[in-house]
């Protein structure tokens, strides 16, 4: 089994958990961790100029995408009145990600990740601008929405691994677990504001909503281009067939990482209620675009609360078991949402859903970043992005298809039950994940 390179012993010699190491700043060679307080790293991280730019980039890019998702969802459902069409939008975004998985990881490992992200955000900005122009001109129809959704999906296929693998070059290794939680909070903050803002702007008109997306993508592009790096990029390796598939092979040799990725994939694949929110908002809860935006924001409110809690109190013991518990609660909350007839109950169910889901997100991202060598991080992050994209976009397609067959409520209820079943099965399939005591391999060995 090829393990990641050993971390600096000065940084990790006095801890049994990688989460604990997030409480300390990066230490110079030969220094002892006891001489540095936990509060120093906590204070330095949010004040770091590089990390502030990175965090704002994540916020703006996610904000744009969330606004775009609300606008596309309401737009396609208003045009077609079809839950299946909502699923096709998700499939259109997933297919480019699936086809490009092996390519995007190698690109992220060989080229400046800031430039990759900037190019992708420029393409997303252009797609949003075309949406705005087409809406003003009156020539936007369902096939055009599917095509533009595919363009956005292709850009995000490259942007995701580039941004995810950029973080270890922005902060020190000791700060990485806490930085991951803060980075996740950026997404959740955007998922709170983005859908509500997108719904509010769409209530004014579709074109203003799309124009807002374009401007936000443009701001993200400017910020990511200006991020200074804490660490130099890894040396480029020659492109070979073996190196292209090395990320997949690495994951399959690591049962803890494989278990975390696959658990998150199947849980969100079956529990993807968000694709059907336009149906629930319009047909069951009798609300409009703003109400839909608030529904999409509700899960992010819970997730933001969860990430802020984890940033303050990192997972120090048995993170794998905590991930399983979070997925089970996620499934139960999904089922409650499917059964709800009251708007406030639906909002609360989505808040709980988001809070439980963030545990899975933070554990998965931390395992990938802390147990993967930097020279392979882009390729492994690309596979991680494929798993995430599969669970999100393909999950939206699955939800649209099952809702077309059975109806929206039975589809969401069945998905919640299937999510709980997957978590229970994965406890048996991946006992290493359930028993893991640390996010990082080095801490795992000492904890044992």
C-alpha distance (Angstrom), angle and dihedral (degrees) to the residues before:
residue distance angle dihedral
X1 . . .
X2 3.79 . .
X3 3.77 108.2 .
X4 3.76 127.2 -163.4
X5 3.77 115.7 -96.5
X6 3.78 114.2 -81.0
X7 3.80 115.8 -94.3
X8 3.77 123.3 -119.8
X9 3.80 106.6 -75.6
X10 3.80 91.8 -144.9
X11 3.78 89.3 62.0
X12 3.79 98.2 47.1
X13 3.82 108.5 25.8
X14 3.81 98.1 104.4
X15 3.80 102.4 45.2
X16 3.79 139.0 78.1
X17 3.79 93.6 -160.4
X18 3.77 136.5 51.9
X19 3.76 87.6 -142.5
X20 3.81 88.6 61.9
X21 3.80 90.0 55.0
X22 3.79 88.9 62.7
X23 3.79 87.4 69.8
X24 3.83 91.8 66.1
X25 3.80 132.1 65.9
X26 3.77 120.8 -121.4
X27 3.81 108.1 -75.8
X28 3.79 127.3 -141.0
X29 3.78 118.7 -117.8
X30 3.79 112.8 -75.6
X31 3.81 96.7 15.1
X32 3.78 122.8 123.3
X33 3.84 121.9 -123.1
X34 3.79 92.3 -133.8
X35 3.77 90.0 69.0
X36 3.79 91.6 63.9
X37 3.79 124.0 67.2
X38 3.77 124.4 -132.2
X39 3.77 89.7 -126.5
X40 3.83 92.9 64.2
X41 3.81 93.4 66.5
X42 3.79 91.5 43.2
X43 3.80 90.8 54.2
X44 3.81 96.8 41.0
X45 3.80 99.0 50.2
X46 3.85 100.8 62.9
X47 3.84 89.8 40.9
X48 3.79 95.2 52.7
X49 3.81 109.4 113.7
X50 3.80 92.6 -147.3
X51 3.79 92.7 50.0
X52 3.83 91.7 45.8
X53 3.79 90.2 56.2
X54 3.78 91.2 45.6
X55 3.82 91.2 49.4
X56 3.80 92.8 47.9
X57 3.78 90.4 48.3
X58 3.80 89.9 54.4
X59 3.81 91.0 47.8
X60 3.81 95.1 49.7
X61 3.80 95.8 43.3
X62 3.81 92.5 47.1
X63 3.81 91.1 43.0
X64 3.80 90.0 54.9
X65 3.77 93.7 47.7
X66 3.80 93.6 47.9
X67 3.80 91.2 50.3
X68 3.80 89.3 47.7
X69 3.81 92.0 49.1
X70 3.81 91.9 53.8
X71 3.80 92.1 46.5
X72 3.82 94.3 47.1
X73 3.81 92.7 44.8
X74 3.80 95.7 50.2
X75 3.81 91.6 39.8
X76 3.82 96.1 52.4
X77 3.81 93.2 43.2
X78 3.82 91.3 49.0
X79 3.81 89.3 51.4
X80 3.81 98.9 43.7
X81 3.85 108.2 17.6
X82 3.83 84.2 -144.0
X83 3.81 128.8 131.2
X84 3.80 87.0 -162.1
X85 3.82 89.7 60.9
X86 3.80 88.8 56.3
X87 3.79 87.9 55.1
X88 3.80 91.3 50.5
X89 3.83 89.8 56.8
X90 3.81 88.6 55.9
X91 3.81 91.7 46.6
X92 3.83 91.0 49.5
X93 3.82 89.2 57.0
X94 3.81 94.1 43.9
X95 3.81 100.7 50.0
X96 3.84 96.5 64.7
X97 3.80 89.6 47.8
X98 3.80 91.1 51.5
X99 3.81 94.6 46.8
X100 3.82 94.4 45.5
X101 3.82 99.3 42.4
X102 3.81 98.1 108.8
X103 3.80 92.9 40.8
X104 3.81 97.9 50.1
X105 3.81 93.7 52.1
X106 3.78 92.4 54.5
X107 3.79 91.3 46.4
X108 3.83 90.0 52.5
X109 3.82 90.9 51.1
X110 3.81 95.9 46.5
X111 3.81 105.6 39.9
X112 3.79 139.3 45.8
X113 3.79 104.3 -73.2
X114 3.80 91.6 -151.7
X115 3.80 91.6 58.9
X116 3.80 91.8 46.9
X117 3.80 91.0 53.2
X118 3.82 91.6 45.8
X119 3.82 92.7 52.2
X120 3.81 91.3 48.1
X121 3.80 92.6 49.8
X122 3.81 89.3 49.6
X123 3.82 89.7 55.3
X124 3.80 91.0 47.7
X125 3.80 89.6 49.4
X126 3.81 89.7 52.5
X127 3.83 92.0 49.2
X128 3.81 91.3 51.6
X129 3.81 89.5 48.5
X130 3.83 90.2 52.7
X131 3.82 88.6 50.8
X132 3.82 89.2 53.3
X133 3.81 94.3 46.7
X134 3.81 92.5 45.6
X135 3.78 91.7 50.2
X136 3.80 92.0 49.8
X137 3.79 90.0 46.5
X138 3.81 93.8 46.0
X139 3.82 95.9 -128.4
X140 3.83 99.5 110.8
X141 3.82 112.2 115.7
X142 3.82 135.1 159.2
X143 3.85 97.4 -81.1
X144 3.81 90.8 50.8
X145 3.82 90.4 50.6
X146 3.82 90.2 50.9
X147 3.82 91.0 49.5
X148 3.79 94.5 48.8
X149 3.82 90.5 45.1
X150 3.83 87.9 55.5
X151 3.83 90.4 51.2
X152 3.80 90.1 51.7
X153 3.82 90.0 46.9
X154 3.81 91.5 52.5
X155 3.81 91.9 49.9
X156 3.80 92.3 47.9
X157 3.81 89.4 49.4
X158 3.81 88.0 66.3
X159 3.81 96.8 33.6
X160 3.82 96.3 54.3
X161 3.84 99.2 59.9
X162 3.82 91.8 38.3
X163 3.82 93.1 54.7
X164 3.82 94.6 39.7
X165 3.81 93.6 50.7
X166 3.81 91.9 43.0
X167 3.81 95.1 68.7
X168 3.86 97.0 74.0
X169 3.83 88.0 57.0
X170 3.82 91.7 50.7
X171 3.84 99.6 51.9
X172 3.79 135.4 28.5
X173 3.79 119.8 -93.1
X174 3.80 91.7 -111.4
X175 3.80 90.2 58.1
X176 3.80 95.5 45.0
X177 3.85 101.1 97.2
X178 3.80 91.6 49.2
X179 3.80 91.3 42.1
X180 3.80 88.7 52.7
X181 3.79 90.4 55.2
X182 3.81 91.1 47.7
X183 3.80 90.2 46.9
X184 3.79 90.3 51.2
X185 3.80 88.6 50.4
X186 3.81 87.7 57.4
X187 3.78 89.6 60.4
X188 3.77 92.0 45.3
X189 3.81 93.0 48.9
X190 3.80 88.6 52.4
X191 3.79 90.7 47.1
X192 3.80 89.2 55.6
X193 3.80 97.1 48.0
X194 3.81 99.1 29.4
X195 3.81 101.7 62.2
X196 3.81 93.3 41.3
X197 3.80 91.3 47.5
X198 3.79 91.0 44.6
X199 3.80 91.2 50.8
X200 3.80 91.5 46.5
X201 3.81 92.4 50.3
X202 3.81 91.7 44.1
X203 3.79 87.9 53.9
X204 3.82 86.3 60.6
X205 3.78 91.6 44.2
X206 3.80 141.7 -52.4
X207 3.81 93.3 -109.7
X208 3.86 95.2 57.5
X209 3.81 89.5 50.3
X210 3.81 92.3 52.7
X211 3.81 91.7 44.0
X212 3.81 90.4 53.5
X213 3.81 88.9 53.2
X214 3.81 91.2 52.1
X215 3.81 93.2 51.2
X216 3.80 92.9 48.1
X217 3.82 92.3 49.6
X218 3.81 89.1 50.7
X219 3.83 91.9 52.7
X220 3.83 90.7 49.5
X221 3.80 90.0 52.0
X222 3.82 92.1 53.8
X223 3.82 92.8 48.8
X224 3.80 98.1 47.0
X225 3.80 91.0 51.1
X226 3.82 90.3 59.4
X227 3.84 100.4 49.8
X228 3.85 112.3 124.1
X229 3.82 114.1 -142.5
X230 3.82 125.6 -124.3
X231 3.83 92.0 -157.9
X232 3.79 132.3 32.4
X233 3.82 116.8 -107.6
X234 3.80 115.7 -98.1
X235 3.81 117.2 -97.9
X236 3.77 114.6 -89.7
X237 3.79 115.9 -105.9
X238 3.80 123.9 -151.0
X239 3.79 114.7 -92.8
X240 3.80 109.8 -110.1
X241 3.78 133.8 157.5
X242 3.80 88.3 -109.2
X243 3.80 93.4 52.8
X244 3.82 91.8 47.8
X245 3.82 91.4 58.2
X246 3.81 95.7 35.5
X247 3.81 93.6 96.6
X248 3.80 91.9 56.8
X249 3.81 92.3 45.9
X250 3.80 91.3 49.2
X251 3.81 92.1 53.6
X252 3.80 93.1 48.4
X253 3.81 89.8 51.9
X254 3.82 90.3 53.8
X255 3.84 108.9 67.4
X256 3.82 93.0 -175.0
X257 3.82 92.9 55.2
X258 3.81 93.0 39.8
X259 3.80 91.0 50.0
X260 3.80 93.0 49.2
X261 3.81 94.1 47.2
X262 3.80 95.6 45.5
X263 3.82 93.3 44.1
X264 3.80 90.8 53.0
X265 3.82 90.6 45.0
X266 3.80 97.4 53.6
X267 3.80 95.1 37.2
X268 3.80 94.2 56.4
X269 3.82 91.9 35.2
X270 3.80 90.5 61.7
X271 3.80 96.2 31.2
X272 3.82 96.9 50.4
X273 3.79 98.6 132.3
X274 3.81 93.9 147.8
X275 3.83 93.2 78.9
X276 3.80 89.2 63.9
X277 3.81 96.7 47.3
X278 3.84 92.2 105.1
X279 3.82 88.2 56.5
X280 3.81 93.5 48.1
X281 3.82 93.1 43.3
X282 3.80 95.5 49.0
X283 3.81 104.3 31.6
X284 3.83 106.6 27.3
X285 3.80 108.5 23.2
X286 3.82 96.5 34.3
X287 3.80 97.2 -134.5
X288 3.81 135.4 131.6
X289 3.83 137.5 -130.0
X290 3.81 93.6 -62.5
X291 3.80 90.8 50.2
X292 3.80 88.7 50.1
X293 3.80 90.1 50.8
X294 3.81 90.7 52.0
X295 3.81 90.7 50.1
X296 3.80 90.3 52.6
X297 3.81 89.4 47.2
X298 3.81 94.5 50.1
X299 3.80 96.1 75.1
X300 3.80 89.4 47.5
X301 3.82 90.6 53.3
X302 3.79 89.0 57.9
X303 3.80 91.7 42.8
X304 3.80 92.7 50.6
X305 3.80 90.5 51.1
X306 3.80 88.3 50.0
X307 3.79 94.9 49.2
X308 3.79 93.1 47.7
X309 3.80 88.8 51.1
X310 3.82 91.2 49.4
X311 3.81 91.2 46.6
X312 3.80 88.6 55.6
X313 3.81 96.4 37.1
X314 3.83 109.3 26.3
X315 3.80 120.2 -158.8
X316 3.82 102.1 -91.7
X317 3.78 102.0 166.8
X318 3.81 132.2 42.7
X319 3.82 98.8 -15.0
X320 3.81 90.7 175.4
X321 3.79 92.9 58.8
X322 3.81 89.5 46.8
X323 3.82 88.2 53.6
X324 3.82 91.4 53.7
X325 3.81 91.3 49.8
X326 3.80 90.6 49.2
X327 3.81 92.5 51.9
X328 3.82 91.9 50.3
X329 3.82 91.3 51.9
X330 3.83 88.2 46.7
X331 3.82 90.0 56.3
X332 3.80 93.4 47.8
X333 3.82 91.8 49.1
X334 3.82 90.0 49.7
X335 3.81 90.7 53.7
X336 3.81 91.6 48.3
X337 3.80 90.0 52.2
X338 3.79 90.6 51.1
X339 3.80 91.4 53.2
X340 3.82 97.0 42.8
X341 3.82 121.6 110.8
X342 3.82 95.4 177.3
X343 3.81 124.2 81.2
X344 3.82 94.5 -140.8
X345 3.83 92.2 49.5
X346 3.80 89.6 50.0
X347 3.81 90.5 50.8
X348 3.81 92.4 50.1
X349 3.81 92.2 47.3
X350 3.80 89.7 53.2
X351 3.82 91.1 48.9
X352 3.82 90.3 54.7
X353 3.80 89.8 44.3
X354 3.81 91.0 55.3
X355 3.81 95.0 45.7
X356 3.81 92.1 52.1
X357 3.80 94.1 43.5
X358 3.81 93.2 55.9
X359 3.81 90.7 65.1
X360 3.79 89.1 61.3
X361 3.82 91.7 45.7
X362 3.82 95.8 50.9
X363 3.81 94.2 44.4
X364 3.81 92.4 47.6
X365 3.82 95.0 47.5
X366 3.80 93.3 44.3
X367 3.81 93.1 49.6
X368 3.81 91.4 50.1
X369 3.81 95.0 46.9
X370 3.81 97.9 41.6
X371 3.82 98.7 41.9
X372 3.82 99.1 41.6
X373 3.84 125.5 82.2
X374 3.80 112.2 -116.8
X375 3.81 93.2 -122.4
X376 3.82 88.7 59.9
X377 3.80 98.4 35.4
X378 3.81 95.1 99.2
X379 3.80 93.4 54.3
X380 3.80 93.4 44.6
X381 3.82 90.3 45.9
X382 3.82 88.7 51.9
X383 3.80 90.4 56.3
X384 3.81 88.2 45.4
X385 3.81 89.2 52.2
X386 3.80 89.3 50.4
X387 3.80 89.8 53.7
X388 3.81 90.2 48.1
X389 3.80 92.2 45.3
X390 3.78 90.7 47.8
X391 3.78 92.0 51.9
X392 3.81 92.9 45.6
X393 3.80 109.7 33.3
X394 3.82 98.2 25.6
X395 3.79 87.6 42.3
X396 3.80 88.0 56.7
X397 3.80 89.2 52.3
X398 3.80 91.3 48.5
X399 3.81 90.7 49.2
X400 3.81 91.5 49.3
X401 3.82 92.3 49.7
X402 3.81 95.5 46.6
X403 3.81 90.7 44.7
X404 3.80 88.4 52.6
X405 3.81 89.3 52.8
X406 3.80 103.1 38.7
X407 3.80 106.1 11.6
X408 3.81 129.6 -97.9
X409 3.81 98.7 -81.6
X410 3.83 97.5 50.2
X411 3.81 90.1 44.5
X412 3.83 93.4 55.1
X413 3.82 93.2 42.6
X414 3.81 92.0 50.4
X415 3.80 89.7 47.7
X416 3.79 92.7 54.1
X417 3.81 92.2 49.9
X418 3.82 90.8 47.6
X419 3.82 90.2 51.6
X420 3.80 92.2 56.0
X421 3.82 90.0 47.0
X422 3.81 91.4 51.8
X423 3.82 91.8 52.0
X424 3.81 91.5 51.8
X425 3.80 92.3 47.3
X426 3.83 93.0 47.5
X427 3.81 90.2 55.3
X428 3.81 86.1 65.1
X429 3.82 97.3 37.8
X430 3.84 95.3 48.1
X431 3.83 108.7 30.5
X432 3.84 88.8 158.4
X433 3.80 89.8 66.2
X434 3.79 92.5 47.1
X435 3.82 91.9 50.1
X436 3.83 98.7 40.7
X437 3.79 111.1 124.4
X438 3.79 100.5 -169.4
X439 3.78 140.2 34.3
X440 3.80 90.9 -132.2
X441 3.81 127.2 58.9
X442 3.81 93.4 -132.6
X443 3.80 92.1 56.2
X444 3.83 89.7 43.7
X445 3.79 92.4 59.8
X446 3.80 94.1 49.1
X447 3.82 92.1 44.2
X448 3.79 89.2 55.6
